[in-house]
Amino acid sequence: MRNSLNDAGRALLFTEARTANLFLDRAVGTETLRDLYELMKWGPTSMNGCPGRIAFLTTPQARARLTPALFDGNVARAASAPVIAIIGYDLEFFEYIPRLYPPAPENKKIFEDNEVAAQVTALRNSTLQGAYFIIAARALGLDCGPMSGFDNTYVDQEFFAGTHVKSNFLCTLGYADEQKTYPRGPRFAFDEVCQIL
């Protein structure tokens, strides 16, 4: 039987973790980003397809390339972040199924001639990987600001041109300025949204 997280672990990942709006002027090193990936990569995906792709924007020049794609409400949030991650997905993830899913390498054929299935599967599973990304970041003591207020087409052309990668969502990373954090929003109660059948 596996051990469960104690209250401090649950607080770090969920109950006390908050969406970061603005960040302190404190760098996030490359090794931390590598550690983040090394944690998040273990989360499950369909057929171990691992379609998620991440572009870490760490320099002022890289972050400036993103600014024209941002909706107005996200410009200040992104500008204060030491790192912005573009969480993307590879539409040709299935090319790697023989390597990543050795029990059934022939499953590559499911997607080769079915563009809709490939797109839906890649988007769904990269979204899962994005959630693992947030949990891994929190486990390393980072704060996150996931956002979807941006022009995906612009981002795809600016950062993924000539590839099969498309953007899913953005996630700012760093150490939150807790003075600028919003009060926690409410959540549904179990009985409002869950059924036990």
Secondary structure, DSSP 8 states (H G I E B T S, - for coil): ------HHHHIIIIIS--B-SSB-S----HHHHHHHHHHHTTS--GGG---EEEEEE-SHHHHHHHGGGB-HHHHHHHHH-SEEEEEEEETTGGGGHHHH-TT-GGGHHHHHT-HHHHHHHHHHHHHHHHHHHHHHHHHTT-EEEEE--B-HHHHHHHHSTTSSEEEEEEEEEE-B-GGG---------HHHH----
